[in-house]
Amino acid sequence: MVNHYPSWAREFARKYFSKTVTQFILHGNIRDSVPIRSGKGYDFMRFPTFLSDELFGSRDIVLFYDRSGGVHFRDKASMADLQQAVAGMDAAGADFAGKLPKDPVRFFSLLEKYLRMRLADGKSIAVIIDYAETIVPMTDSASAGTEDRNGLVYLQKWAHDPLFLASDFTLVLLTETLAELNRNLIQSPYVASLRVGLPGDAERAAFIKGFADGRGFKRLSEVPADVLAQQTAGLNLVHLNAILSGALENKTRITFDSLSDLKKEIIEAEAYGLLEFVQTDFTLDDVAGHTHVKAHLRAAAAALKAGKADVMPMGYLVSGPVGTGKTWLVTCFAGDVGVPMVKLKNFRSQWQGVTEGNLEKILALLEAMAPVAVMIDEADAYLGDRNASGDSGVSSRVFASIASFMANTRNRGRILWFLMTARPDLMPIDLKRQGRAEEHLALFYPSTEAERLELFEAMKRKTRLQLSDTAYVPAAIIRGEPAFSGADMEAALTRAKFRAAARAEDQVSPEVLEATIADFIPPTYPEEIELQNLCAVLECTSRDLLPEPWKSMPREDVMARIDELRNYR
């Protein structure tokens, strides 16, 4: 009977017909149109209309409530029935004075009386409460206000009330973010939570076709319809309508570039600015050194482009000392991989419930955007661990959510994680184990003359260094003394440009470059750098990716030296 409904609505019906649950929380994409399969493809219906006319179309009474607009009904007869009931309550001393209250506690008091009257008469009723997070917000019991507590009590009481359970009664709470609701309600065995997902490729393709009928799709877009449907993964139908309507009204065709910019803008806004698209004109060809690691990542990019998602690891842990170009490597990989890459920004908040709500939104978007790559810099500090304390359990819940999401094998090859850190030993094993960040890549400073020359040439391009003698290479670079990281070399070449500018010279002469290199003193933390090197060696999951002397160094010796350095510090 409901096979043409979306999956969340079919699950709703299944749980309802089990006769064990009367309260439902619908969260996620609840402000969108609902796609319903039909003989001709798909029909699209506003979410409230779908609830009242389709899901609860056979109910005698369907009412909506939010604390701003108060109550309204599907039809005028039901509204007249409530007003008549209110008049009777006033006559009995209830003192509603013929005016329907908007505040939750007074309205719930009125609603309970009305529901009991009509359910006793054998009526079937559905109650839909929108913006539920404003009624029963996430808060601990100690800080909850009287109104919040009373609202929670009403809902919990109704959830297991014998009359409500025995009658044809359903209460639906609507919220975009589940984590913003009171946890006592979410975790109640009498309440079912269902996530309304973003539309899939087929649904977006049907929406595009329906919008373009009679308008001529080629006048709207130079991006083919099937490609447009694929490229808008992560957007809902409201967003898609805005893109198509914008092209129609402004008489500007949708191009690949404009679509990319619009999608980036919409998704970053939807994620409250907590997701940032990594856009780069560089590829792995622009990365100096790390020959074996680059070859490995190029093979991964080729597998993704060939559609071989099942051969991909769930994620990568990229470790190595500071200045080895971990972020740069992954950024350049974004130019090769052929799927969008995003960077997680700080989603933590001082306000209760906001952190979990932000994370819920981010993870839902990542799932809808797939295939997508996710970059997390300084992962040892960013992700925390399971044993974090001192913040009412927020950090441990955040860690558990991320770890669980990363381990979902359905996302293999669809969501590719890159966790970057100079101290992988500080990261919890839960994230580094197989099934999460499976491949561990180690990066090191250039150790051969060829690598140093390659790094020098790459940093010349990056800093736009203009040498008067284009073939000149400083002797220190050739010797490898002192040892320069990529960050050190970039800083030294930038300083050489500064010296030349101070002398009113457009180009850097070999003399100025040599003097700058001789004067430059890289920050030296030899024990810390050695510790970071050895931690990267110990974490690397492929011996072939390790350069000498690390490749042939016994692991027992690595571990012993790490212990010495830790004790030294």
C-alpha positions in Angstrom: 0.0 0.0 0.0 2.9 2.4 0.8 5.5 1.0 -1.6 5.5 4.2 -3.6 6.4 6.3 -0.6 10.0 7.2 0.4 11.9 4.7 2.6 11.4 6.7 5.8 7.6 6.8 5.2 7.5 3.1 4.6 9.4 2.5 7.9 7.0 4.9 9.6 4.1 2.8 8.4 5.7 -0.4 9.5 6.3 0.9 13.0 2.8 2.4 13.2 1.2 -0.9 12.2 3.2 -2.7 14.9 0.9 -1.0 17.4 3.7 -0.4 19.8 4.6 3.2 19.2 2.4 6.3 19.0 5.1 9.0 19.0 7.5 9.6 16.1 10.4 12.0 15.6 11.0 12.9 12.0 14.3 14.7 11.5 16.6 15.7 8.7 15.3 16.9 5.3 11.9 17.9 6.6 11.7 21.3 4.8 11.8 19.8 1.4 9.3 18.3 -1.1 8.5 14.6 -0.8 9.0 12.5 -3.9 6.3 9.9 -4.4 6.6 7.3 -7.2 3.8 7.2 -9.7 3.1 5.5 -13.0 4.7 8.4 -14.9 7.8 8.6 -12.6 7.6 10.8 -9.5 5.1 13.3 -8.1 6.4 15.9 -5.6 4.4 17.1 -2.6 5.1 19.6 0.2 6.1 17.9 3.4 3.2 19.1 5.6 0.8 18.2 2.8 2.3 14.8 2.5 1.8 14.2 6.2 -1.8 15.4 6.3 -3.2 14.2 3.0 -1.1 11.1 2.3 0.3 9.6 5.5 -2.7 10.6 7.6 -5.2 11.0 4.8 -7.7 8.6 6.4 -7.6 10.2 9.9 -10.7 12.0 11.1 -8.7 14.9 12.7 -5.2 16.1 11.7 -3.8 19.1 13.6 -0.6 21.0 13.4 1.1 23.0 16.2 4.2 25.2 16.6 4.7 27.7 19.4 4.7 30.7 17.2 1.6 30.0 15.0 -0.3 28.0 17.6 -2.7 25.3 16.3 -4.2 24.9 12.8 -6.1 22.0 11.3 -6.2 20.2 7.9 -9.9 21.3 7.4 -12.3 23.9 8.8 -14.7 21.4 10.2 -12.0 20.1 12.6 -11.1 23.6 13.7 -14.8 24.3 14.4 -15.0 21.1 16.4 -12.0 22.2 18.6 -13.5 25.6 19.1 -16.8 24.0 20.2 -14.9 21.7 22.6 -13.1 24.8 24.0 -16.4 26.5 24.6 -17.6 23.5 26.5 -14.4 23.5 28.6 -14.9 27.2 29.4 -18.4 26.5 30.5 -17.1 23.9 32.8 -14.6 26.3 34.3 -11.5 25.7 32.2 -11.1 29.4 31.5 -9.7 29.4 28.0 -11.9 32.3 27.3 -12.6 31.1 23.8 -9.0 31.9 22.7 -6.7 29.1 21.8 -3.4 29.4 23.7 0.0 29.3 21.9 2.4 28.6 24.7 3.2 24.9 24.9 2.2 24.1 28.5 -1.3 25.8 28.3 -1.9 24.4 24.8 -0.8 20.8 25.9 -3.3 21.1 28.8 -6.1 22.0 26.4 -4.9 19.4 23.8 -4.9 16.6 26.3 -8.5 17.3 27.3 -9.6 17.5 23.7 -7.7 14.3 22.7 -9.3 12.3 25.5 -12.8 13.5 24.5 -12.4 12.7 20.8 -10.5 9.4 21.2 -13.2 8.3 23.6 -15.7 9.0 20.8 -13.7 6.6 18.5 -12.1 9.4 16.4 -8.7 8.8 14.7 -6.3 11.6 15.3 -2.8 12.8 14.2 -1.0 15.6 15.9 2.1 17.2 14.2 4.3 19.4 16.3 6.8 21.4 14.3 10.0 23.0 15.5 10.0 20.5 18.3 13.4 21.7 19.5 11.7 24.8 20.8 9.3 22.8 22.9 11.6 20.1 24.4 15.2 21.4 23.8 18.3 19.6 24.6 19.2 20.5 28.2 20.1 18.7 31.4 17.5 18.3 34.1 19.3 20.6 36.5 19.2 23.6 34.1 15.8 23.0 32.4 13.1 25.6 32.9 9.7 24.8 34.3 8.1 25.1 30.8 10.6 22.7 29.3 10.1 20.2 32.0 6.3 20.4 31.8 6.4 20.0 28.0 8.6 17.0 28.3 6.3 15.4 30.9 3.3 15.8 28.7 5.0 14.1 25.8 6.4 11.3 27.8 3.1 10.7 29.5 1.2 10.6 26.3 3.7 8.2 24.8 2.6 5.3 27.1 -0.9 6.4 28.0 -3.2 3.4 27.7 -6.0 5.3 25.9 -3.6 6.8 23.3 -2.0 3.4 22.7 -5.3 1.7 22.3 -6.7 4.3 19.9 -5.9 5.3 16.4 -3.6 8.1 17.5 -0.2 9.3 16.3 1.9 12.3 17.5 4.8 13.4 15.2 7.6 15.8 16.3 9.4 17.6 13.5 13.0 18.9 13.8 15.8 19.3 11.4 18.5 18.2 13.9 17.8 15.3 16.3 20.5 16.2 18.7 18.7 19.5 19.5 15.9 17.5 21.2 15.9 16.5 24.9 17.8 13.2 25.2 15.2 11.7 27.6 12.6 11.9 24.7 15.0 10.6 22.0 16.0 7.6 24.1 12.5 6.7 25.2 11.5 3.2 24.2 8.0 4.6 23.4 9.3 7.0 20.8 10.6 6.1 17.3 13.1 8.4 15.5 13.3 8.4 11.7 15.6 10.4 9.5 14.3 11.9 6.4 17.1 11.7 3.9 18.1 13.9 1.0 16.8 12.9 -2.5 18.8 10.4 -4.5 19.9 10.7 -8.1 16.7 9.2 -9.6 14.5 11.7 -7.6 16.6 14.7 -8.6 16.6 13.6 -12.2 12.8 13.3 -12.2 12.5 16.7 -10.6 14.8 18.3 -13.2 12.8 16.6 -16.0 9.5 17.9 -14.5 10.8 21.4 -14.1 12.2 21.5 -17.7 9.1 20.1 -19.4 7.7 22.8 -21.7 10.6 25.1 -21.0 13.3 23.4 -23.0 16.2 22.0 -20.8 18.9 23.1 -23.2 17.9 26.7 -22.8 18.4 26.3 -19.0 21.6 24.3 -18.8 24.6 23.2 -20.8 25.2 20.5 -18.2 23.2 17.4 -19.4 20.2 16.5 -17.2 21.6 13.2 -16.0 25.0 14.8 -15.2 23.2 17.7 -13.4 21.3 15.1 -11.3 24.6 13.4 -10.3 26.5 16.7 -9.7 23.8 18.0 -7.3 24.3 15.2 -4.8 24.0 16.7 -1.3 21.3 19.2 -2.3 17.6 18.9 -1.7 14.8 19.6 -4.1 14.3 23.2 -2.7 18.0 23.9 -3.6 17.6 22.3 -7.0 14.5 24.4 -7.7 16.4 27.5 -6.7 19.3 26.7 -9.2 16.9 26.0 -12.0 14.6 28.9 -11.3 17.6 31.2 -11.1 18.7 30.1 -14.5 15.2 30.6 -15.9 14.5 34.0 -14.3 18.0 35.5 -14.9 18.2 33.9 -18.4 21.7 32.6 -17.6 22.4 29.0 -18.5 23.8 26.6 -15.9 27.5 25.8 -16.7 29.8 23.3 -15.0 31.7 26.2 -13.3 28.5 28.0 -12.1 27.0 24.8 -10.9 30.2 24.0 -8.9 30.1 27.5 -7.3 26.4 27.3 -6.5 26.7 23.9 -4.9 29.7 25.0 -2.8 27.8 28.0 -1.6 24.6 26.1 -0.8 26.3 23.2 1.0 28.6 25.4 3.0 25.6 27.5 4.1 23.6 24.4 5.0 26.5 23.1 7.1 26.5 26.5 9.0 30.0 27.2 7.6 31.4 24.1 9.3 32.3 22.4 5.9 34.8 24.0 3.5 35.3 22.8 0.0 38.9 22.2 -0.9 39.4 23.7 -4.3 42.8 23.5 -6.0 44.4 23.9 -9.4 47.3 21.7 -8.3 47.7 17.9 -8.7 50.1 15.3 -7.3 52.5 16.4 -10.0 53.1 19.6 -8.0 54.2 17.6 -4.9 57.9 17.3 -4.5 59.4 14.0 -3.2 57.3 11.3 -1.5 57.6 9.3 -4.7 56.1 6.0 -3.4 53.3 7.7 -1.6 52.3 9.7 -4.7 52.3 6.5 -6.8 50.0 4.9 -4.2 47.6 7.8 -4.2 47.6 8.0 -8.0 46.6 4.3 -8.1 43.8 5.1 -5.6 42.6 8.0 -7.8 42.6 5.8 -10.9 40.5 3.1 -9.0 37.9 5.7 -7.9 37.6 7.1 -11.5 37.2 3.5 -12.8 34.3 2.9 -10.3 36.2 0.3 -8.3 35.0 1.6 -4.9 35.3 -1.9 -3.3 39.1 -1.8 -3.5 39.5 1.5 -1.6 40.5 1.8 2.0 37.9 3.3 4.4 40.4 6.1 5.0 44.0 7.2 5.3 46.1 8.3 8.2 48.8 10.6 6.9 51.6 11.2 9.4 55.1 12.7 9.5 57.1 15.5 11.1 55.9 19.1 10.8 56.7 20.7 7.5 56.7 17.6 5.4 53.7 18.7 3.4 50.9 16.5 4.7 48.1 19.1 4.1 49.7 20.0 0.7 49.8 16.4 -0.4 46.2 15.8 0.4 45.1 19.1 -1.2 46.9 18.2 -4.4 45.3 14.7 -4.3 42.0 16.6 -4.4 43.0 17.8 -7.9 43.6 14.2 -9.1 40.8 12.2 -7.4 37.8 13.5 -9.5 35.5 13.7 -6.5 34.8 16.8 -4.3 36.9 17.2 -1.2 35.8 19.0 1.9 37.6 20.1 5.1 35.9 19.9 8.5 36.1 23.1 10.4 35.5 23.6 14.1 32.0 22.4 14.8 32.2 22.5 18.6 30.2 25.0 20.6 29.9 26.1 24.2 26.1 25.8 24.1 24.6 22.5 25.1 23.3 20.3 22.3 24.8 22.6 19.5 28.0 20.5 19.1 26.1 17.3 18.5 23.6 19.1 16.3 26.4 20.5 14.1 28.0 17.1 13.8 24.7 15.4 12.9 24.2 18.0 10.1 27.7 17.5 8.8 27.6 13.7 8.7 24.2 13.7 7.0 25.6 16.1 4.3 28.7 13.9 3.8 26.5 10.8 3.3 24.3 12.7 0.8 27.3 14.2 -1.1 29.1 10.8 -1.6 31.4 10.2 -3.3 33.4 12.7 -1.4 36.8 12.9 0.3 37.1 14.4 3.8 40.2 16.1 5.1 40.8 16.5 8.9 44.0 18.4 9.8 45.6 18.0 13.2 43.4 15.0 13.7 44.9 14.0 17.1 43.6 17.3 18.6 40.5 17.7 16.4 38.8 14.4 17.0 39.4 13.8 20.7 38.9 10.4 22.2 36.4 8.1 23.9 37.6 8.9 27.4 37.3 12.7 27.3 35.7 14.2 30.3 34.8 17.5 31.9 32.1 18.6 29.3 29.1 16.6 30.3 30.1 13.8 28.0 29.9 15.9 24.8 33.4 15.0 23.5 33.0 11.3 24.1 29.6 11.3 22.3 31.2 13.3 19.4 34.0 10.8 19.2 31.7 7.8 19.2 29.5 9.4 16.5 32.5 10.0 14.2 34.1 6.6 14.9 30.8 4.8 14.1 30.2 6.8 10.9 33.8 6.1 9.7 33.3 2.4 10.3 30.2 2.1 8.1 31.3 -0.2 5.4 28.5 0.9 3.0 30.6 4.1 2.6 33.7 2.3 1.4 34.9 4.2 -1.7 32.0 6.7 -1.2 33.4 8.7 1.7 37.2 8.7 1.9 38.8 10.0 5.1 42.2 11.7 5.3 43.4 12.2 8.9 46.6 14.2 9.2 48.8 14.5 12.2 52.4 14.8 13.3 51.8 12.7 16.3 49.8 9.6 15.4 50.8 8.0 18.7 48.4 10.5 20.4 45.4 9.3 18.3 43.1 6.7 19.8 43.4 3.2 18.4 39.7 3.3 17.6 40.3 5.6 14.7 43.5 4.1 13.4 42.4 0.4 13.3 41.4 -1.5 10.2 37.9 -0.6 9.1 38.4 3.1 9.7 41.7 4.8 8.8 43.1 1.6 7.2 46.1 2.9 5.2 48.8 4.7 7.2 51.1 6.8 5.0 54.3 8.3 6.3 56.0 11.4 5.0 59.6 12.4 5.7 62.0 15.3 4.9 63.9 14.8 1.6 66.8 12.5 2.1 68.5 12.3 -1.3 70.0 15.0 -3.5 67.3 14.3 -6.2 64.5 14.8 -3.6 66.1 18.1 -2.4 66.5 19.4 -5.9 62.9 18.5 -6.7 61.7 20.2 -3.5 63.8 23.3 -4.4 62.2 23.5 -7.9 58.7 23.1 -6.4 59.2 25.8 -3.9 60.6 28.1 -6.5 57.3 27.7 -8.4 55.2 28.1 -5.3 57.0 31.2 -4.1 57.3 32.6 -7.7 61.0 33.1 -7.1 62.7 34.8 -10.1 66.5 33.9 -10.1 68.8 36.0 -12.3 70.6 32.7 -13.0 67.7 30.3 -13.5 69.8 27.2 -13.3 71.5 28.1 -10.0 71.1 25.8 -7.0 72.5 26.8 -3.6 75.3 24.5 -2.4 73.5 23.9 1.0 70.6 22.4 -1.0 72.9 20.0 -2.8 74.7 19.0 0.4 71.6 18.6 2.4 73.1 20.6 5.3 71.2 21.9 7.1 68.2 19.7 6.4 65.3 21.7 5.1 61.7 20.8 5.3 59.3 22.1 2.6 58.1 24.7 5.1 61.7 25.7 5.9 62.6 26.0 2.2 59.5 28.1 1.4 60.4 30.5 4.3 64.0 30.8 3.2 63.1 31.5 -0.5 60.5 34.1 0.6 63.2 35.7 2.8 65.5 35.9 -0.3 62.8 37.6 -2.3 62.4 40.1 0.6 66.2 40.9 0.6 66.1 41.4 -3.2 63.1 43.7 -2.9 64.9 45.7 -0.2 67.7 46.3 -2.7 65.2 47.4 -5.3 66.0 44.3 -7.4 63.3 42.5 -9.4 65.3 39.2 -9.4 67.2 37.3 -6.8 70.8 36.9 -7.6 72.8 33.8 -6.6 74.8 35.9 -4.1 71.6 37.1 -2.3 70.2 33.5 -2.3 73.4 32.1 -0.9 73.6 34.8 1.8 70.0 34.2 2.7 70.5 30.4 2.9 73.6 30.9 5.0 71.8 33.3 7.4 68.6 31.2 7.7 68.4 29.1 10.9 65.5 26.7 10.7 63.7 26.2 14.1 65.5 23.3 15.7 63.7 20.7 17.8 65.8 17.7 17.0 64.4 15.3 19.6 60.8 16.3 18.8 61.4 15.9 15.0 63.1 12.5 15.6 60.1 11.4 17.7 57.7 12.5 15.0 59.8 10.6 12.4 59.8 7.4 14.4 56.1 7.6 15.2 55.4 7.9 11.5 57.6 4.9 10.8 55.8 2.8 13.5 52.4 3.8 12.1 53.1 3.1 8.4 51.2 0.1 7.2 53.3 -0.6 4.1 57.1 -1.3 4.3 57.4 -0.4 0.6 56.3 3.1 1.3 59.2 3.7 3.8 62.5 5.1 2.6 65.8 4.0 4.0 67.1 3.9 6.7 63.6 3.5 8.1 62.6 0.6 5.9 65.3 -1.8 7.3 65.2 -0.5 10.9 63.8 -3.3 13.2 60.5 -2.2 14.8 61.9 -3.2 18.2 64.6 -0.6 17.8 62.0 2.0 16.7 59.9 1.4 19.7 62.9 1.4 22.1 64.1 4.8 20.7 60.6 6.2 21.0 60.5 5.3 24.7 63.9 6.9 25.2 62.8 10.2 23.5 59.5 10.2 25.5 61.5 9.8 28.8 64.0 12.4 27.7 61.2 14.9 27.2 
